Amino acid sequence: MNLRFYFEKLMSSEAYRNFIKKNPGAFVCSAFFVIDKQGKGDKQHFDFYVPAKSKIFSFMVEEDFRLVELEGVGRKDSNKRDGKLFEEIKFFDIDFKGLERIILERMREEGIKKDIERLLFSLQSYKGKMLLIGSIFLSGLGLLNVKISVPDLQILSFERLSFFDFFKVFKRNNKNKKKGRG
């Protein structure tokens, strides 16, 4: 399966056709997908920016194309990037199996012997460059943060973390709040 399959599935839906009819200037500004290796928690979301309304709406493909407005995003004062509010995404030829192979190869190079349990990715465009920003959940409470360029699928950053790293940050932030620093 690839992301294009899900995008074409969305475009053929009545929900999408009705949305585009009501919002002719809308365009895809991000895509979010989850690959759940442990169960049936796969997700595919396509986010559309509607310039006339300064709002973002997300289609949840796995929920029969349910459309939801994303709150707190799309305001002109909070999301401006170099004069543009959001950039259009036009490339969806991302093969999920190929993406997983690239990550597994890098894990081997780094000596990481854990199993992948879940892959979460956001496809975004920033300054004209397409990026996949991902969190890869591993067995044994491991986590990888990755940034991959698209369409060449080159890993730009690869960081290994543990869930315990988050507890340290959470604990530190709570101490700062109690002292009036956050």
C-alpha atoms as a printed R data frame, in Angstrom:
    type eleno elety resid chain resno       x      y      z
1   ATOM     1    CA   MET     A     1   0.000  0.000  0.000
2   ATOM     2    CA   ASN     A     2   1.058  3.571 -0.501
3   ATOM     3    CA   LEU     A     3  -0.196  7.005  0.435
4   ATOM     4    CA   ARG     A     4  -1.404  7.721 -3.110
5   ATOM     5    CA   PHE     A     5  -3.862  4.807 -2.838
6   ATOM     6    CA   TYR     A     6  -5.519  6.434  0.176
7   ATOM     7    CA   PHE     A     7  -5.492  9.888 -1.410
8   ATOM     8    CA   GLU     A     8  -7.187  8.572 -4.553
9   ATOM     9    CA   LYS     A     9  -9.692  6.736 -2.371
10  ATOM    10    CA   LEU     A    10 -10.445 10.036 -0.625
11  ATOM    11    CA   MET     A    11 -10.792 11.925 -3.926
12  ATOM    12    CA   SER     A    12 -13.359  9.420 -5.159
13  ATOM    13    CA   SER     A    13 -15.516  9.833 -2.042
14  ATOM    14    CA   GLU     A    14 -18.712 11.857 -1.948
15  ATOM    15    CA   ALA     A    15 -17.518 13.606  1.237
16  ATOM    16    CA   TYR     A    16 -14.462 14.958 -0.604
17  ATOM    17    CA   ARG     A    17 -16.437 16.055 -3.663
18  ATOM    18    CA   ASN     A    18 -18.925 17.932 -1.466
19  ATOM    19    CA   PHE     A    19 -16.114 19.569  0.505
20  ATOM    20    CA   ILE     A    20 -14.276 20.760 -2.624
21  ATOM    21    CA   LYS     A    21 -17.521 22.055 -4.128
22  ATOM    22    CA   LYS     A    22 -18.081 24.190 -0.995
23  ATOM    23    CA   ASN     A    23 -14.375 25.121 -0.672
24  ATOM    24    CA   PRO     A    24 -12.941 25.419 -4.196
25  ATOM    25    CA   GLY     A    25  -9.649 26.995 -3.055
26  ATOM    26    CA   ALA     A    26  -8.864 24.250 -0.520
27  ATOM    27    CA   PHE     A    27  -5.617 22.325 -0.867
28  ATOM    28    CA   VAL     A    28  -3.793 19.547  0.976
29  ATOM    29    CA   CYS     A    29  -1.354 21.088  3.454
30  ATOM    30    CA   SER     A    30  -0.372 17.951  5.381
31  ATOM    31    CA   ALA     A    31  -0.967 14.241  5.598
32  ATOM    32    CA   PHE     A    32  -0.747 12.125  8.717
33  ATOM    33    CA   PHE     A    33  -0.541  8.377  8.772
34  ATOM    34    CA   VAL     A    34  -0.027  5.617 11.302
35  ATOM    35    CA   ILE     A    35   1.183  2.136 10.491
36  ATOM    36    CA   ASP     A    36   0.335 -0.145 13.406
37  ATOM    37    CA   LYS     A    37   2.457 -3.303 13.280
38  ATOM    38    CA   GLN     A    38   0.721 -4.749 16.362
39  ATOM    39    CA   GLY     A    39  -2.927 -4.460 15.412
40  ATOM    40    CA   LYS     A    40  -5.469 -2.664 13.310
41  ATOM    41    CA   GLY     A    41  -4.710  0.906 14.354
42  ATOM    42    CA   ASP     A    42  -3.679  2.154 10.900
43  ATOM    43    CA   LYS     A    43  -4.768  5.722 10.148
44  ATOM    44    CA   GLN     A    44  -4.643  8.003  7.133
45  ATOM    45    CA   HIS     A    45  -5.582 11.662  7.493
46  ATOM    46    CA   PHE     A    46  -5.391 14.381  4.867
47  ATOM    47    CA   ASP     A    47  -5.501 17.967  6.079
48  ATOM    48    CA   PHE     A    48  -6.889 20.668  3.796
49  ATOM    49    CA   TYR     A    49  -6.273 24.355  4.263
50  ATOM    50    CA   VAL     A    50  -9.147 26.605  3.200
51  ATOM    51    CA   PRO     A    51  -7.626 30.061  2.589
52  ATOM    52    CA   ALA     A    52 -11.001 31.822  2.351
53  ATOM    53    CA   LYS     A    53 -11.825 30.696  5.899
54  ATOM    54    CA   SER     A    54  -8.267 30.496  7.316
55  ATOM    55    CA   LYS     A    55  -9.178 27.043  8.626
56  ATOM    56    CA   ILE     A    56  -7.899 23.492  8.337
57  ATOM    57    CA   PHE     A    57 -10.147 20.487  7.913
58  ATOM    58    CA   SER     A    58  -8.981 16.899  8.220
59  ATOM    59    CA   PHE     A    59 -10.405 13.895  6.424
60  ATOM    60    CA   MET     A    60 -10.034 10.698  8.441
61  ATOM    61    CA   VAL     A    61  -9.930  8.084  5.710
62  ATOM    62    CA   GLU     A    62 -10.078  5.119  8.098
63  ATOM    63    CA   GLU     A    63 -13.336  6.485  9.559
64  ATOM    64    CA   ASP     A    64 -15.287  6.550  6.285
65  ATOM    65    CA   PHE     A    65 -13.872  9.974  5.343
66  ATOM    66    CA   ARG     A    66 -15.087 11.704  8.478
67  ATOM    67    CA   LEU     A    67 -14.351 15.422  8.200
68  ATOM    68    CA   VAL     A    68 -13.312 17.430 11.269
69  ATOM    69    CA   GLU     A    69 -12.230 21.018 11.684
70  ATOM    70    CA   LEU     A    70  -8.866 21.290 13.408
71  ATOM    71    CA   GLU     A    71  -9.079 23.786 16.245
72  ATOM    72    CA   GLY     A    72  -6.332 26.286 16.993
73  ATOM    73    CA   VAL     A    73  -4.633 26.077 13.610
74  ATOM    74    CA   GLY     A    74  -5.003 28.169 10.525
75  ATOM    75    CA   ARG     A    75  -5.102 31.522 12.263
76  ATOM    76    CA   LYS     A    76  -3.094 33.997 10.221
77  ATOM    77    CA   ASP     A    77  -1.227 35.276 13.268
78  ATOM    78    CA   SER     A    78  -0.096 31.894 14.612
79  ATOM    79    CA   ASN     A    79   1.052 29.782 11.663
80  ATOM    80    CA   LYS     A    80   2.725 32.105  9.181
81  ATOM    81    CA   ARG     A    81   5.906 30.703  7.655
82  ATOM    82    CA   ASP     A    82   7.950 33.194  5.647
83  ATOM    83    CA   GLY     A    83   4.914 35.025  4.314
84  ATOM    84    CA   LYS     A    84   2.881 31.889  3.571
85  ATOM    85    CA   LEU     A    85   0.423 30.391  5.945
86  ATOM    86    CA   PHE     A    86   0.603 26.809  4.609
87  ATOM    87    CA   GLU     A    87   2.162 25.175  1.582
88  ATOM    88    CA   GLU     A    88   0.437 22.744 -0.737
89  ATOM    89    CA   ILE     A    89   1.479 19.108 -0.826
90  ATOM    90    CA   LYS     A    90   1.400 17.524 -4.255
91  ATOM    91    CA   PHE     A    91   3.487 14.364 -3.858
92  ATOM    92    CA   PHE     A    92   1.879 11.245 -2.408
93  ATOM    93    CA   ASP     A    93   3.907  8.388 -3.917
94  ATOM    94    CA   ILE     A    94   5.146  7.062 -0.597
95  ATOM    95    CA   ASP     A    95   5.281  3.292 -0.268
96  ATOM    96    CA   PHE     A    96   4.797  2.266  3.358
97  ATOM    97    CA   LYS     A    97   6.814 -0.953  3.039
98  ATOM    98    CA   GLY     A    98   9.687  0.891  1.357
99  ATOM    99    CA   LEU     A    99   9.660  3.522  4.082
100 ATOM   100    CA   GLU     A   100   9.816  0.830  6.746
101 ATOM   101    CA   ARG     A   101  12.744 -0.865  4.949
102 ATOM   102    CA   ILE     A   102  14.701  2.409  4.953
103 ATOM   103    CA   ILE     A   103  14.174  2.804  8.695
104 ATOM   104    CA   LEU     A   104  15.063 -0.841  9.412
105 ATOM   105    CA   GLU     A   105  18.289 -0.462  7.433
106 ATOM   106    CA   ARG     A   106  19.251  2.622  9.445
107 ATOM   107    CA   MET     A   107  18.392  0.784 12.664
108 ATOM   108    CA   ARG     A   108  20.792 -2.020 11.634
109 ATOM   109    CA   GLU     A   109  23.511  0.533 10.899
110 ATOM   110    CA   GLU     A   110  22.971  2.085 14.344
111 ATOM   111    CA   GLY     A   111  22.955 -1.318 16.082
112 ATOM   112    CA   ILE     A   112  19.329 -1.051 17.184
113 ATOM   113    CA   LYS     A   113  17.926 -4.545 17.606
114 ATOM   114    CA   LYS     A   114  14.361 -3.669 18.643
115 ATOM   115    CA   ASP     A   115  11.201 -4.438 16.680
116 ATOM   116    CA   ILE     A   116   9.088 -1.701 15.141
117 ATOM   117    CA   GLU     A   117   5.638 -1.617 16.738
118 ATOM   118    CA   ARG     A   118   4.143  1.545 15.256
119 ATOM   119    CA   LEU     A   119   5.168  4.212 12.761
120 ATOM   120    CA   LEU     A   120   3.637  7.699 12.887
121 ATOM   121    CA   PHE     A   121   4.397 10.149 10.079
122 ATOM   122    CA   SER     A   122   3.393 13.629  9.101
123 ATOM   123    CA   LEU     A   123   4.004 14.709  5.507
124 ATOM   124    CA   GLN     A   124   4.603 18.452  5.278
125 ATOM   125    CA   SER     A   125   6.029 21.055  2.952
126 ATOM   126    CA   TYR     A   126   8.294 23.744  4.358
127 ATOM   127    CA   LYS     A   127  10.047 26.322  2.201
128 ATOM   128    CA   GLY     A   128   9.209 24.268 -0.857
129 ATOM   129    CA   LYS     A   129  10.750 21.070  0.518
130 ATOM   130    CA   MET     A   130   8.679 18.004  1.285
131 ATOM   131    CA   LEU     A   131   9.426 16.289  4.592
132 ATOM   132    CA   LEU     A   132   8.226 13.234  6.453
133 ATOM   133    CA   ILE     A   133   8.500 13.823 10.184
134 ATOM   134    CA   GLY     A   134   8.139 10.603 12.110
135 ATOM   135    CA   SER     A   135   7.999  8.944 15.478
136 ATOM   136    CA   ILE     A   136   8.763  5.238 15.405
137 ATOM   137    CA   PHE     A   137   7.718  3.252 18.465
138 ATOM   138    CA   LEU     A   138   9.941  0.262 19.225
139 ATOM   139    CA   SER     A   139   9.650 -2.744 21.489
140 ATOM   140    CA   GLY     A   140  11.068 -2.240 24.970
141 ATOM   141    CA   LEU     A   141   9.764  1.337 25.254
142 ATOM   142    CA   GLY     A   142  12.097  2.634 22.565
143 ATOM   143    CA   LEU     A   143  11.408  5.550 20.284
144 ATOM   144    CA   LEU     A   144  12.999  6.978 17.165
145 ATOM   145    CA   ASN     A   145  12.503 10.500 15.872
146 ATOM   146    CA   VAL     A   146  13.230 10.768 12.170
147 ATOM   147    CA   LYS     A   147  13.066 13.397  9.472
148 ATOM   148    CA   ILE     A   148  13.099 12.162  5.879
149 ATOM   149    CA   SER     A   149  13.265 14.194  2.678
150 ATOM   150    CA   VAL     A   150  10.710 13.469 -0.023
151 ATOM   151    CA   PRO     A   151  10.667 12.236 -2.778
152 ATOM   152    CA   ASP     A   152  14.220 10.837 -2.475
153 ATOM   153    CA   LEU     A   153  13.509  9.299  0.979
154 ATOM   154    CA   GLN     A   154  16.870 10.283  2.422
155 ATOM   155    CA   ILE     A   155  17.091 10.306  6.218
156 ATOM   156    CA   LEU     A   156  17.993 13.846  7.326
157 ATOM   157    CA   SER     A   157  17.913 13.202 11.061
158 ATOM   158    CA   PHE     A   158  17.660 10.052 13.142
159 ATOM   159    CA   GLU     A   159  17.486 10.179 16.921
160 ATOM   160    CA   ARG     A   160  17.020  7.301 19.339
161 ATOM   161    CA   LEU     A   161  15.088  8.008 22.518
162 ATOM   162    CA   SER     A   162  13.419  6.150 25.334
163 ATOM   163    CA   PHE     A   163  10.005  6.774 26.840
164 ATOM   164    CA   PHE     A   164  11.886  7.429 30.076
165 ATOM   165    CA   ASP     A   165  13.392 10.534 28.436
166 ATOM   166    CA   PHE     A   166   9.864 11.965 28.330
167 ATOM   167    CA   PHE     A   167   9.344 11.274 32.018
168 ATOM   168    CA   LYS     A   168  12.518 13.246 32.802
169 ATOM   169    CA   VAL     A   169  11.253 16.220 30.803
170 ATOM   170    CA   PHE     A   170   7.783 15.935 32.350
171 ATOM   171    CA   LYS     A   171   9.249 15.778 35.860
172 ATOM   172    CA   ARG     A   172  11.525 18.779 35.183
173 ATOM   173    CA   ASN     A   173   8.620 20.822 33.760
174 ATOM   174    CA   ASN     A   174   6.444 20.042 36.799
175 ATOM   175    CA   LYS     A   175   9.205 21.226 39.152
176 ATOM   176    CA   ASN     A   176   9.509 24.465 37.164
177 ATOM   177    CA   LYS     A   177   5.744 25.040 37.325
178 ATOM   178    CA   LYS     A   178   5.726 24.573 41.073
179 ATOM   179    CA   LYS     A   179   8.524 27.148 41.365
180 ATOM   180    CA   GLY     A   180   6.613 29.569 39.113
181 ATOM   181    CA   ARG     A   181   8.875 29.141 36.066
182 ATOM   182    CA   GLY     A   182   6.538 27.599 33.538
